[in-house]
Each structure stands twice: as C-alpha cells, then as structure tokens.
Amino acid sequence: MDTRRLQYLHELSRTGSMRAVAELLGATTSTVSQQLALLAKETGAQLLEADGRGVRLTPAGLRLSQHAGTILAAVEAARQDLDPTAEPSGTLRVAGFASAIRKTLMPVIGELARNHPKVKITVLEHEPADALAMLAVDAVDLALTYDYNLAPDDAGPGIEASQLWTTPWGLGVPTAAAAELAPAGGRADAVQVFAAFRDQDWIGNSRNTADETVLRTIASMAGFEPALRHQSDSLDLVEDLILAGLGVGLLPVERRGRAGITILPLHSPGVQLRAYARTRQGRSAWPALALVLSLLRDAAALQLLHYKRT
C-alpha cells in the first residue's frame, strides 16, 4: 500500500473532511478523493460512504486508518533513524504552558546555546488544549502540557507522553480565614477545607477547564456547587483577587505566597499538577528532539531533587 494514500486516510479520520485533508497536506480535494479511491481499489474494501454533502469512514475504513497511524509512525521513525549518530541540528518548535517553559525549558535553552548551537528553539506559550491541537497538525514538534490527578487529560492516539514533574496544589485563601479553619490537634482534609469556603466566590482558569474540574470535583464531595465568579490564567492576578476579598482559588503549594495569603495544602484527596512533554508518535527519534527531551528530563530531575531538599 502506498504510504501517501494511507496518510490521506489517516488525516481524514482525524479531521473529518477531504477539504481539511487537502489544506493540511497541500493537495486539492480532487487529489485526495482520487487517492482514497485508489486505496480502496488496492485494498479491495469500501473505505468511505456518503454522509450528507461529505463522507465518513466505513468500519473497514476506520480499521485501516488505525493501521495507517501505526504504519506512518514506523516509517517516520525509520527515516529519522537512518543516521542516529548525526549531530543534532535544526529548529525545534515548542508550544507549552508558561510554568513549564520558565522552569524546565529555559534551562535547556541555555544548555543548547552553550553546547549544541546548531539546535534552535522556537517558543510559543499556549495552554495544553491549544498546544496539543498544534501538535496534532504538525504545527509544533513538542508540546509541554499539564493535567491534574483529579482531571486527567488523554492526549489521544498517535501522541507519546513523558511525565516531567508533579507539584502539589492547594487552596489559596486570606490568611485570617485560614487561621480560623485550623482544627485543634490536626489539619483539615480537602473536603473540610472546601466546605469551610462554600459560601465564598471561587476563581477558575480562563484558558483551561481542568482547574474548574478539580474545584467542582472536591466541592461535590463536600456537598455544594462552587460559585465560579472569576477566571484568570495569571497566578499573580489570582492572588490579587484573593487579597481583594473577591474569592478563593487553586495555587501551587511551593509558590512563595504574598503577605495576607495562605495556601492550604489539600489531602484526601490531594491535588497534583502533572507536567508532560508530548510528541507525535515516531518523531522522538529525530536527533534534535531526542536531545531536547533528554535535557528536559534531566532538568526536571534536578528540580525534583531541589524541591525535596527544600
């Protein structure tokens, strides 16, 4: 089977339309249609059926598209593996959330400048959903994303993931309110913490629904629906809102809090943010990407060691 035709089928299974496949692969819709017809003839199976003005994959087409994803990934890996000893070079496009870029990627960029000057990095700051969407259409080579243990994110088929680090998150509240909450002889669990602030307004994330999922999950365990009045993807602004008495919201436990704010640890259940490096299947053998992934893991390990010591 012709791998180019398999690629047309694979992308059609992802995008849902021949026009989108044509735009993505730099072809015409007529070419896409002709190549898929030849693939059907080649396999002896009906791969497409009419769906209104468009088409959809038949069960046979769906099965072949799944095989196509595996085949294309293997071909890509083989192509990149022809010269595994080659010096890493080229421009690596990275999309990721700000904390991962600052904490993990920036040290890697410094390392590359010193020891691997032929590898360049293009940095694009995006929340996980946007970064993964860009990765899916090959607009970037690497996506730095996150999810929470209480709001896991499945990146979907064809994506490889390597967990870089985790960090505990707590509930940021006014310090005076935190002092009143402290139970005698122990600490409150997450449900008790949330229940104590059930009548407060809550602060979510304006660019990612995972934070809201976490808030609603623990609040439901405490028996109430949180009033999510505010949204911000800036931790500084979240703190501003808390200090102004406008609400409470999630913050990293390791964050150095400002005067007047206390970050209450959460347990039973705990809240862990998990950071990932994600690539398209078969791409991580590219020497430049393999190098950066290795350096990211090293940087994440050093951060974890520092965190444990402090």
C-alpha positions in Angstrom: 0.0 0.0 0.0 1.2 3.5 -0.9 2.1 5.4 2.4 0.9 8.7 0.9 -2.6 7.3 0.4 -2.5 5.9 3.9 -1.7 9.4 5.1 -4.7 10.8 3.3 -6.9 8.2 5.0 -5.3 8.8 8.4 -5.7 12.5 8.3 -9.3 12.1 7.1 -10.1 10.0 10.2 -8.7 12.9 12.3 -10.2 15.9 10.5 -13.4 14.5 9.1 -13.4 16.2 5.8 -11.5 16.0 2.5 -11.1 19.7 2.3 -9.3 19.8 5.6 -7.0 17.0 4.5 -6.2 18.8 1.3 -5.4 22.0 3.2 -3.3 20.2 5.7 -1.3 18.2 3.1 -1.0 20.8 0.4 -3.2 19.0 -2.1 -6.5 19.5 -3.9 -9.8 17.9 -2.7 -9.9 16.1 -6.1 -6.4 14.6 -5.5 -7.5 13.4 -2.0 -10.6 11.8 -3.4 -8.7 10.1 -6.3 -6.0 8.8 -4.0 -8.5 7.4 -1.5 -10.4 5.7 -4.4 -7.2 4.1 -5.5 -6.5 3.0 -1.9 -10.0 1.4 -1.8 -9.3 -0.4 -5.0 -5.9 -1.5 -3.8 -7.3 -3.0 -0.6 -10.5 -4.4 -2.1 -12.6 -2.8 0.6 -15.1 0.1 0.7 -13.4 2.7 2.9 -15.8 5.6 2.6 -19.6 6.2 2.4 -21.7 9.3 1.8 -22.6 11.5 4.8 -24.7 14.4 3.7 -22.5 16.5 1.5 -19.4 14.9 2.8 -18.1 11.5 3.5 -17.3 9.3 6.5 -15.2 6.3 7.1 -16.8 2.8 6.9 -15.9 0.3 9.7 -13.3 -1.1 7.3 -12.0 2.5 6.7 -11.8 3.1 10.4 -9.8 -0.1 10.9 -7.4 0.7 8.1 -6.9 4.3 9.4 -5.8 2.8 12.8 -3.3 0.6 11.0 -2.2 3.7 8.9 -1.3 5.6 12.1 1.0 2.8 13.2 2.5 2.3 9.8 3.2 6.0 9.2 4.8 6.4 12.7 7.0 3.4 11.9 8.0 4.9 8.5 8.8 8.2 10.1 10.9 6.6 12.9 12.8 4.6 10.3 13.5 7.6 8.2 14.8 9.6 11.2 16.8 6.6 12.4 18.9 6.3 9.2 21.6 8.4 10.8 21.2 8.2 14.6 24.7 9.4 15.2 24.2 12.7 13.3 24.9 15.8 15.3 21.6 17.3 16.5 20.6 20.3 14.4 17.6 22.2 13.2 14.9 24.3 14.7 12.6 22.8 17.2 9.1 24.3 17.6 7.8 24.1 21.2 4.4 25.1 22.4 3.7 24.9 26.2 2.3 26.5 29.3 4.3 29.3 30.9 5.4 27.5 34.1 6.9 24.6 32.2 8.7 27.0 29.8 10.1 29.0 32.6 11.0 26.2 35.0 12.1 23.4 32.6 12.6 24.7 29.0 14.6 27.9 29.7 17.5 26.0 31.4 17.5 23.6 28.4 17.7 26.6 26.0 20.7 27.8 27.9 22.3 24.4 27.7 21.7 24.3 23.9 23.3 27.7 23.4 26.4 26.6 25.3 26.9 23.0 23.9 24.6 22.5 20.9 24.4 25.7 19.0 23.1 24.0 15.9 19.8 23.3 17.7 17.5 26.3 17.8 14.2 26.7 19.7 11.1 28.5 18.8 8.9 29.1 21.9 5.1 29.5 21.7 3.2 30.0 25.0 -0.1 28.1 24.9 -2.4 26.3 27.3 -2.5 22.4 26.9 -5.5 22.2 24.6 -4.1 24.7 22.1 -0.6 23.1 22.3 -2.0 19.6 21.6 -4.1 20.9 18.7 -0.9 22.4 17.2 1.0 19.2 17.7 -1.8 17.2 16.1 -1.5 19.1 12.8 2.4 19.2 12.9 2.5 22.9 13.6 4.9 22.2 16.5 7.3 19.4 17.3 6.9 19.4 21.1 4.0 20.2 23.4 4.6 20.9 27.1 1.2 20.3 28.8 -0.3 19.6 32.1 -3.2 18.0 33.8 -4.3 17.2 37.4 -4.7 13.8 39.0 -8.3 14.8 39.6 -8.7 15.9 36.0 -6.6 13.6 33.8 -6.1 14.5 30.2 -5.9 11.9 27.5 -3.9 13.3 24.6 -5.4 10.7 22.2 -3.9 8.2 19.8 -0.7 8.9 18.0 0.8 11.0 20.8 3.7 9.9 23.0 3.9 11.4 26.5 6.7 11.6 29.0 5.9 12.9 32.5 8.4 15.5 33.6 7.4 16.5 37.1 4.5 16.8 39.5 3.8 19.6 42.1 1.1 19.7 44.8 -1.5 22.4 44.6 -3.5 23.8 47.5 -6.3 26.4 48.1 -5.2 30.0 48.3 -7.3 31.9 50.9 -7.0 35.0 53.0 -4.6 34.3 55.9 -7.2 35.4 58.5 -9.7 32.8 57.2 -7.0 30.1 57.2 -6.3 30.7 60.9 -9.9 30.3 61.8 -10.0 27.0 59.8 -7.1 25.2 61.6 -8.6 22.3 63.5 -7.4 21.5 67.0 -4.6 18.9 67.0 -4.6 18.3 63.3 -5.1 19.6 59.8 -8.2 19.7 57.7 -8.6 17.4 54.7 -9.6 18.8 51.3 -13.3 18.3 51.8 -13.2 20.1 55.1 -11.2 22.9 53.5 -13.6 23.4 50.7 -16.6 23.1 53.0 -15.3 26.0 55.1 -15.4 28.3 52.0 -18.6 27.0 50.4 -20.2 30.5 50.7 -17.2 32.3 49.1 -16.8 33.1 45.4 -14.3 30.9 43.6 -11.6 31.6 41.0 -11.1 29.4 37.9 -8.7 29.4 35.0 -9.8 31.4 31.9 -7.8 29.2 29.5 -8.1 25.7 30.8 -11.1 23.8 32.2 -9.0 21.4 34.3 -8.9 23.8 37.2 -12.6 24.1 37.2 -13.0 20.3 37.1 -10.8 20.0 40.2 -12.8 22.6 42.0 -16.1 21.1 41.2 -14.9 17.6 42.0 -13.8 18.4 45.6 -16.8 20.7 46.1 -19.2 18.0 45.1 -17.5 15.7 47.7 -18.2 18.5 50.2 -21.8 18.7 49.1 -22.0 22.0 47.3 -21.7 23.7 43.9 -18.9 26.3 43.9 -19.8 29.8 42.7 -17.1 30.3 40.0 -17.4 34.1 39.6 -13.9 34.9 38.4 -11.4 33.4 35.8 -7.7 34.1 35.4 -4.7 32.2 33.9 -2.4 34.5 35.8 -1.4 33.3 39.3 -0.5 36.9 40.2 -4.0 38.0 39.4 -5.5 35.1 41.3 -3.5 36.4 44.3 -4.8 39.9 43.7 -8.4 38.7 43.7 -7.9 36.7 46.9 -6.3 39.7 48.6 -9.2 41.9 47.5 -11.6 39.5 49.2 -13.2 38.5 45.9 -12.7 34.8 46.2 -10.5 31.7 46.8 -8.7 29.6 44.2 -6.1 27.0 43.5 -2.4 27.9 43.8 0.9 25.8 43.8 1.9 24.8 47.4 5.5 25.6 46.5 4.7 29.2 45.4 6.0 31.8 47.7 2.8 33.4 48.9 2.3 37.1 49.4 1.6 38.6 52.8 -2.1 38.1 53.6 -2.5 34.9 51.6 -2.2 31.3 52.9 -2.1 28.3 50.6 -3.8 25.5 52.4 -2.5 22.0 51.5 -5.1 19.6 50.2 -5.1 15.9 51.0 -7.7 13.0 51.0 -7.8 13.8 48.1 -4.7 15.6 47.2 -4.3 17.8 44.1 -1.2 17.2 42.0 -0.4 19.1 38.8 1.4 16.8 36.3 3.6 18.2 33.6 4.3 16.3 30.4 6.4 16.5 27.3 4.3 15.3 24.4 5.4 14.5 20.8 3.8 12.9 17.8 4.4 9.1 17.6 7.6 8.3 15.8 9.1 11.7 16.0 11.2 11.4 19.1 14.0 9.7 17.2 14.8 13.0 15.4 18.2 13.8 17.0 17.3 17.4 17.9 14.1 16.4 19.5 15.7 13.4 21.3 18.3 15.7 22.7 15.8 18.2 24.0 13.6 15.5 25.5 16.7 14.1 27.4 17.7 17.6 28.6 14.1 18.3 29.7 14.1 15.1 31.8 17.4 16.0 33.3 16.2 19.5 34.2 13.0 18.1 35.7 15.0 15.6 37.8 17.2 18.4 39.2 14.1 20.5 40.1 12.6 17.5 41.9 15.9 17.0 43.9 16.0 20.7 44.8 12.3 20.6 45.8 12.9 17.6 48.1 15.9 19.2 49.8 14.0 22.4 50.4 
